[in-house]
Amino acid sequence: MRFRRFRCLVISFVCLCSPLPSTAQLNGTGLTLSGYVIDDVSHQPMRSVPLQLFRTAGNYAAAPIISGVTGEYQFSGLSSGDYQISAHANGFAPTTVNVTLGGTNLSNITVYLHRTDTSNSEGPGSAISAHELMIPDKARESFEKGMKMMSGAKPDYRKALALFERAAKEYPDYYEAYAQMGVADQHLGDAAAAEKALRKSVEMSSSRYADALFLLAEMLNDAGRFIDSQVFARQCVTQDESLWSCDLELARALAGLKHSAEAEVIASRAAELNPGNAKTFLILGNIHIQQHNYAAVVKDFDTYLKLNPSGPESDQVRASQAQALKALAKSQSSHATTH
């Protein structure tokens, strides 16, 4: 089977800064549970926090995962029932959140962590810089109110945007506020304003603020602007070696540019850092399609379907996996014939 006839999946991701929305009834199988990990005092998202999901009886219900750059997390492939989300981070009290899944997905389940060691600024997403110490109380208060507006059960992005704009007016160097303006603008459907705000955040932070770099790389990938995206994604991965979601966006950009060898290395690293993230294996599958490595495609998509059996791309993944199996069988047959 020639590569041009093998249908490569279109990688179309819901923004990682927002958990996947609930879908229609799924008969209680293949459900997802998603949300954010948030510092309960600053209301800042917390990256690289280890999360585990248990049945209330104490048994593991899914592979452990790590929160992404903007604190996002998602457990997939679940059935209806009662669960406990467990989060542990250095300098914060262990936290457990009880959740009941019915017949639909649950999103915006926020895991709040409470700091216990105020002298330790090395915890995930918690480094206290001179920049943060200079933020005026009024600006910080506006920012935190905006974060609350976006992390609640019913987010109000328009009010949040106004609060972030107020925070930036009160402290013009508040690049975190500009990044969150980008998030709010994106949810409000204004892509141009979102990109402008995120670029300003990157510029003001001298390309050192991972959240803005990640969000901008993701937005550009979603728009198919892979050349631009890889620039910001590369800057993002240099901020912290544990930022698997930065690796994910860099792999997406490289795959879009057909740089499959480097994309494979980066995507594999993201999979090692966070093996419970289904979309990483969707990217790996697409990369291996480019390489005609059909055995790897079958394996990638099998892992994806185990993690996310009823996601929006799952039927297309199954169809592509079936094509890969046929291509693999044909290749093996041709090899046997020539030998």
N, C-alpha and C positions, 0 to 999 in steps of 0.2 A: 504494500500500500504506500503510495507516494505521500510525502508530507503535505503537499498542497491540498490533498483530499481529506486529510485528517483534521477534523474541526477542533481548533484550539478554543478553549473556553475564554470568553470575554471576562476579564477580572474586573468585576464591578462591585466595589466595597461600599457598605454603609459607613459613614464617617466614624472612625474609632473614638472620636471625642464624644460620641453619643451612642449609648447601648442600642442594640438592635430592637426595633419596635415589636410589640406583640403582633402575632398574626392570627389567622382564623383558627378555629378548633382543629386540634391535631390528634384527637382520640387519645390524649394522655401519653403519647410517646414522642420521642425526639424533641422534647421541649428545651428551651433555653432559659437561663437565669442570668441576668446581667445588671450592671450598675457601675458605681464608682467607689473608690476608697478615698475617704476625706478626713483630713485633720479636723477634729471637732471644735477646735478653738479658732484656728485661722481660716477654716473652710477651704484650704488649699488642697488640690488633688495630690495624692501620694502615689508615686511611681515605685515600681520594683518591690511591692509588698507581696510576700508569699500568702496564697489563699488555698484553703482546702475545703472540700465539700463532703459532708457526712450525712448519711441517713440518721435519723434521731436515735436509732439503735446503736450508733457508734461506728458503723461500717462506712468505708470510703464509698462515695457515690460517683466520683469522677477523678480524673488525673489532676494532681495539684497544678495550679497556675500561678502566674505573677502578674500583678497589675501593670498596665502600660504607662506610657509617658504622661498621659493626662488622668491617670488613676483608674482607667477603665478596666473592667474585667468581664468575662463571660464564661459560664459553664454551659456545655451543650450536650445533647443526646440523653436528656433526662426523662424520666417517667413521672406521672403524678404522684404526689406524696409529700411528706414532711421532711425538711432538710435543715441542716445547720451549716452556715458559712463561718469558717474559723480563719482569723487573720492574726498574724504575729509580725511585729516589726521592732527592731531595737529602739529602746527609749520610749516605747508605747505599751500600754496595758494590753494583754491578749484580749481579743474581742470575739464574741460569738453572736451571730444573728440567726434567729429562727425564721424560716420561710416555709410556706405551704404552696406547692404547685398544684393547680387544678388542671383543666384541660387546655390552657393557653400559656404562652410564654409570659414571663415576668421581666420587666425592665425597670430601670431607675431604682433598684434596691441598693441603697447607700449603706456602706459599711463605715461607720465613724470610729476613728481611733483616737484614744486619749493619751496625751503625752504624760509620762511619769518621770522622765529624766530630763529636766530642763537644761542641765549642763551639757548634754550630749546633742550636738547638732549634726551628727553623722548618720542619723536614721534616714530611711528612704524618703526622698522628696522633702527633706526637712533642713537642709543646710541654711544657716542664717548668715547672710552676707552683710557687708557694710551698706550695700544698696538697700537691703530690706530694713536695716536699722534706721535709715534716713527717711523712710516713708512717714509722712505726718499722720497723726491719729485719725483726722477727718478723712483723709484719702483712703487709709486702710479700712476704716469703717464702711465707706461707700463700696469699696471693693468686696469686702466680706458679705455685705448685703446683696450685692450682685451675684456672688457665688451661691448664696442661699436661694436666690430666685431661680437659678438654673439647676440646682441639684435637688429640688423638692419633687414631690410626686406629680405636681402639675407645674412644670417650668413656665415662667413668664419671661421670654427672651427680650421682649421690647422694654420692659421695666429694668431688666438686668443690664441691657445695653446703655440705658440712660444713667444707671449707677456707675458703670465702668467709665463712661464719658466724664461723669462728675469727678471720679477718682483721678483720672488723668489730668483734668483741669486743675485739681488741687495739688497734684504732684506731676509736673510735665514729664519727668523721667520714669514714670511708672509703666515700664514695658510689659509687666504682667497684665496690667489692665488693658493694654492694646491687644494682647493676645486673646483675652477673653472677649473683647469687642468683636474680634474675628469669629470666634465661636458663635456668639449671639447673632451676628450678621448672617453667618452661614445658615443657621436655623431659620432665620427670617427670610431666606431666599435671595439675599443680596450678595452674590458671589464676588462682585467687583469690590464692594466695600470690605468684605471679609479678607480678600487678598491684600488690599491696601493696608488694613490694620495689622495683619500678620507680618507683612514686610516691614512695617514701621517698628514693630516689636523686635524683629530680628536685627534691624539696623541699630536701634537704640541700645540693645544688649550686646552689641559687637559680635553677633552670631554665637553667643554663649548660652542663650536661653533655650534649652532643649524642647520645651513645650511648643514654643512658636515655630521652631525649625521643623518639628514633627508635623504639626498641624498644617503648615504651609506645604511641606512635601506631600502630605496626603491629599490636600486639595488639588495640587497640580497633577498628581497621579490620576485622581478621579476625572480630571479634565483631559487626560491623555497628553499632558505636557511633560513628557518624561525627561527631556534634556534639562529643563528648569528644575524639575523635582529632584533629580539626582544630586544637584549641587547642594541643596538644603539637606537632603537625606544624609549625604556624606558628612556634612558639618554636624548633624545630629548624632551620628554614631560615635563621633569623637568625644562627646560629652561624658559618656558613662558606658562602660563595656556591658552593663547589664540591661541596657535599653533595647530589649528585643523588638519593640514596635518600631524603633528607628531602623533597625536591620530590615524589618518587614517592608517598610516603605522604600528603602534603597533597593531591595530585591525586586520590588514591583517596577521601579523605574528602569532598572537594568534589564529586566525581562521585556519591558515595553520597547527598549532600544535594541533587543535581540542580542544582548551581551550575556549569553546564557551561562558561560563558564563561571564568570564572576558572580552572576545572580545566584547560581546554585550554591556557591560557597556561603554567600551572605544569608540566603534563605535557610540553609542547613544550620547555620549558627543561631538563627532566630528559633528554629525548631528545638534545638538543644536547650536554649535558655527558657523556653516556655512551651513544652510539648503538648500542653492542653489547648493550644490555640488552633482551631480548625483551619482558618484561612491561610495559615502558613503552608499547609499541605496542599491547598488549592494552588497557591503560587508555585510550589515545587512541582506539582503536576504539570502546570503550563510550561515551566522551564524544561522539564524532561520531555515534553512533547516537541519543543523546539530542537532538542538533541536527538530525537528519534529513540530515546531510551524507554521503550514501552514497558519493560519489566518494572522500571522505577515508577512510571506513570500509574500502573496498576496498584503498586504498593502505596504511593502517595494518596491516591483517591480512596483506597480502602481505609487508610487512617482517617482521612477527612470524613468519610461516611460513618465511621465508628464514633467520631466526636460530634458530628452534626448530621444525623440521618434524615432529618426533615427540614433542613434549611432551604432558603429560596433558590440556591444553586444545586441542591442535592440531586434532582432529577437529571439535570444536565451533566452533572458529574458522573452519574451512573451510565448515561448514554456514552460519554467519552471514555469511561473505563471499559465498556463493552467493546468499543472500537479499538482501544489499546490492546485488549486481549486478542482480538482478531489479527491485528497487525503483528503482535508477538508470535502468535501461532504460525502465521505465514512466514515470518522471518526464520523461525526455527525449522520449518519445513524446507525452506530454500537452502538453509545451511546444511541440513541432513542430506539433501539431494546432491549438493556439490561435493559432499564428502562420502 
